[in-house]
Amino acid sequence: MIILKWLNDQLLKMVWLQNLVTLLVKNVFGLDVNGKAGGSIHFFIYDVIKIFILLSVLIFMISYIQSFFPPERTRKILGKFNGISANMLGALLGTVTPFCSCSSIPLFIGFTSAGLPIGVTFSFLISSPLVDLASVLLLAGIFNWRIAIAYVLVGIILAVIGGTVISRLKLEKYVEPFVFGNKVLDMEQGDLTVQDRLQYSKEQVLSIIKKVWLYIIIGVGIGAAIHNWIPENIISAILGKDKWYSVLLATFVGIPMYADIFGTLPIAEALVLKGVGLGTALSFMMGVTALSLPSMIMLNKVVKTKLLVTFIGVVTIGIIIIGYIFNAFGYLLM
């Protein structure tokens, strides 16, 4: 247990980095890390470096594994299942694809074009931006393993339930006809060498970092401001644990925004440190990642209004329920 705790502290929480940044702030900037300015600079530098290190390493590892499962092979695997088992597989597939909600939509179109049930593709669409292996380890590094595992479980459950509800409502006719008309090449993956897979993994790291770096910087900056400059009593008055509407407010504030989970995690961390309920912070994070306005605009191009509204409604209700559950029982995970 002592060895596991040491590994968790050094590899995920990066205590060594925290200590180095403390020395940097004190000796180079001449600031006290317990003060507002010093604390903000420390929070910003430490979180940015930590997230980029973890993200790069994890995306590289995940992409190497993904190189064995291209979309066509994935489609064939999913096509062998039906019913709730297919929804579960679609949700689990989403957890190993490090895409934001906008990046998930092309794959959603591809899977639907290939003839997969829309319930399965919506399970994928919900889980892909919401839960992935990189976010699990980042959650564990920022909070702890209990919270990370609980978040993954509720994210997968939401994806399975959401996809199942959409499937049972028989809403296929509300998918735009051109989606079903797309041709999908039925090709087997060529034999890739280890070097090919390593190159692919490197390219994936660079591609994803280019897409998310700005959101990470903005997210960490907002987190640093919340953590050190906004008085705790103001945040508590708006989103305090005793406010029954805090989960509703956090969810609906998060939905119009656009960021991935890596940009919203520092904000959730800062909110929890300020006394906001864990469920409220997670509801905000899930609203931003699963139902961002740009991704809903993109999705509206491929599905009709009734299906879009149903999708948003199911996911929003699920996020709100999850938020209240975490607020009620989150203390067991802290």
Solvent accessible surface area in square Angstrom, and as a share of the most:
residue,aa,sasa,rsa
1,M,185,0.83
2,I,151,0.77
3,I,128,0.65
4,L,112,0.56
5,K,134,0.57
6,W,148,0.52
7,L,68,0.34
8,N,29,0.15
9,D,27,0.14
10,Q,41,0.18
11,L,111,0.55
12,L,19,0.09
13,K,57,0.24
14,M,6,0.03
15,V,46,0.26
16,W,108,0.38
17,L,10,0.05
18,Q,73,0.32
19,N,84,0.43
20,L,101,0.50
21,V,5,0.03
22,T,32,0.18
23,L,97,0.48
24,L,65,0.32
25,V,0,0.00
26,K,100,0.42
27,N,116,0.59
28,V,104,0.60
29,F,96,0.40
30,G,58,0.56
31,L,61,0.30
32,D,84,0.44
33,V,35,0.20
34,N,136,0.70
35,G,30,0.29
36,K,117,0.49
37,A,46,0.36
38,G,2,0.02
39,G,7,0.07
40,S,17,0.11
41,I,50,0.26
42,H,21,0.09
43,F,16,0.07
44,F,66,0.28
45,I,34,0.17
46,Y,21,0.08
47,D,1,0.01
48,V,19,0.11
49,I,65,0.33
50,K,4,0.02
51,I,0,0.00
52,F,46,0.19
53,I,64,0.32
54,L,13,0.07
55,L,0,0.00
56,S,36,0.23
57,V,79,0.46
58,L,12,0.06
59,I,0,0.00
60,F,70,0.29
61,M,109,0.49
62,I,10,0.05
63,S,0,0.00
64,Y,58,0.22
65,I,100,0.51
66,Q,23,0.10
67,S,7,0.05
68,F,79,0.33
69,F,103,0.43
70,P,33,0.21
71,P,77,0.48
72,E,22,0.10
73,R,88,0.32
74,T,10,0.06
75,R,49,0.18
76,K,73,0.31
77,I,61,0.31
78,L,4,0.02
79,G,51,0.49
80,K,162,0.69
81,F,91,0.38
82,N,117,0.60
83,G,52,0.50
84,I,103,0.52
85,S,51,0.33
86,A,1,0.01
87,N,6,0.03
88,M,94,0.42
89,L,47,0.23
90,G,0,0.00
91,A,0,0.00
92,L,83,0.41
93,L,30,0.15
94,G,0,0.00
95,T,10,0.06
96,V,51,0.30
97,T,10,0.06
98,P,7,0.04
99,F,50,0.21
100,C,21,0.13
101,S,7,0.05
102,C,20,0.12
103,S,31,0.20
104,S,0,0.00
105,I,4,0.02
106,P,77,0.48
107,L,37,0.18
108,F,0,0.00
109,I,34,0.17
110,G,27,0.26
111,F,7,0.03
112,T,1,0.00
113,S,16,0.11
114,A,26,0.20
115,G,61,0.59
116,L,13,0.06
117,P,64,0.40
118,I,2,0.01
119,G,1,0.01
120,V,5,0.03
121,T,1,0.00
122,F,0,0.00
123,S,0,0.00
124,F,1,0.00
125,L,9,0.04
126,I,2,0.01
127,S,0,0.00
128,S,0,0.00
129,P,5,0.03
130,L,0,0.00
131,V,1,0.00
132,D,5,0.02
133,L,75,0.37
134,A,0,0.00
135,S,0,0.00
136,V,20,0.12
137,L,44,0.22
138,L,1,0.00
139,L,0,0.00
140,A,0,0.00
141,G,4,0.03
142,I,21,0.11
143,F,25,0.10
144,N,33,0.17
145,W,102,0.36
146,R,129,0.47
147,I,1,0.00
148,A,0,0.00
149,I,92,0.47
150,A,20,0.16
151,Y,1,0.00
152,V,25,0.14
153,L,100,0.50
154,V,28,0.16
155,G,0,0.00
156,I,29,0.14
157,I,95,0.48
158,L,8,0.04
159,A,0,0.00
160,V,15,0.09
161,I,94,0.48
162,G,0,0.00
163,G,0,0.00
164,T,24,0.14
165,V,52,0.30
166,I,0,0.00
167,S,36,0.24
168,R,180,0.66
169,L,95,0.47
170,K,145,0.61
171,L,8,0.04
172,E,70,0.31
173,K,144,0.61
174,Y,45,0.17
175,V,5,0.03
176,E,46,0.21
177,P,95,0.60
178,F,104,0.43
179,V,0,0.00
180,F,94,0.39
181,G,50,0.48
182,N,65,0.34
183,K,189,0.80
184,V,65,0.37
185,L,134,0.66
186,D,98,0.51
187,M,122,0.54
188,E,127,0.57
189,Q,47,0.21
190,G,51,0.49
191,D,149,0.77
192,L,65,0.32
193,T,80,0.46
194,V,96,0.55
195,Q,120,0.53
196,D,61,0.32
197,R,26,0.10
198,L,67,0.33
199,Q,81,0.36
200,Y,77,0.29
201,S,0,0.00
202,K,107,0.45
203,E,88,0.39
204,Q,35,0.15
205,V,19,0.11
206,L,90,0.45
207,S,42,0.27
208,I,12,0.06
209,I,34,0.17
210,K,146,0.62
211,K,117,0.50
212,V,10,0.06
213,W,124,0.44
214,L,84,0.42
215,Y,64,0.24
216,I,0,0.00
217,I,52,0.26
218,I,86,0.44
219,G,3,0.03
220,V,0,0.00
221,G,28,0.27
222,I,76,0.38
223,G,0,0.00
224,A,7,0.05
225,A,41,0.32
226,I,17,0.08
227,H,60,0.27
228,N,22,0.11
229,W,131,0.46
230,I,65,0.33
231,P,67,0.42
232,E,96,0.43
233,N,110,0.56
234,I,86,0.43
235,I,13,0.06
236,S,37,0.24
237,A,59,0.45
238,I,85,0.43
239,L,28,0.14
240,G,3,0.03
241,K,145,0.61
242,D,116,0.60
243,K,54,0.23
244,W,183,0.64
245,Y,74,0.28
246,S,1,0.01
247,V,0,0.00
248,L,57,0.28
249,L,70,0.35
250,A,4,0.03
251,T,0,0.00
252,F,113,0.47
253,V,67,0.39
254,G,0,0.00
255,I,30,0.15
256,P,76,0.48
257,M,86,0.38
258,Y,64,0.24
259,A,17,0.13
260,D,11,0.06
261,I,2,0.01
262,F,6,0.02
263,G,1,0.01
264,T,2,0.01
265,L,0,0.00
266,P,0,0.00
267,I,15,0.08
268,A,0,0.00
269,E,24,0.11
270,A,0,0.00
271,L,15,0.07
272,V,22,0.12
273,L,103,0.51
274,K,26,0.11
275,G,28,0.26
276,V,2,0.01
277,G,2,0.02
278,L,10,0.05
279,G,0,0.00
280,T,0,0.00
281,A,0,0.00
282,L,0,0.00
283,S,0,0.00
284,F,17,0.07
285,M,0,0.00
286,M,1,0.00
287,G,0,0.00
288,V,1,0.01
289,T,1,0.01
290,A,5,0.04
291,L,0,0.00
292,S,0,0.00
293,L,92,0.46
294,P,48,0.30
295,S,1,0.00
296,M,16,0.07
297,I,94,0.48
298,M,75,0.34
299,L,0,0.00
300,N,70,0.36
301,K,137,0.58
302,V,6,0.03
303,V,0,0.00
304,K,81,0.34
305,T,91,0.53
306,K,114,0.48
307,L,0,0.00
308,L,19,0.10
309,V,90,0.52
310,T,28,0.16
311,F,2,0.01
312,I,51,0.26
313,G,30,0.28
314,V,28,0.16
315,V,0,0.00
316,T,11,0.06
317,I,107,0.54
318,G,12,0.11
319,I,0,0.00
320,I,27,0.13
321,I,93,0.47
322,I,15,0.07
323,G,0,0.00
324,Y,80,0.31
325,I,85,0.43
326,F,9,0.04
327,N,47,0.24
328,A,56,0.44
329,F,117,0.49
330,G,3,0.03
331,Y,152,0.58
332,L,111,0.55
333,L,38,0.19
334,M,113,0.50
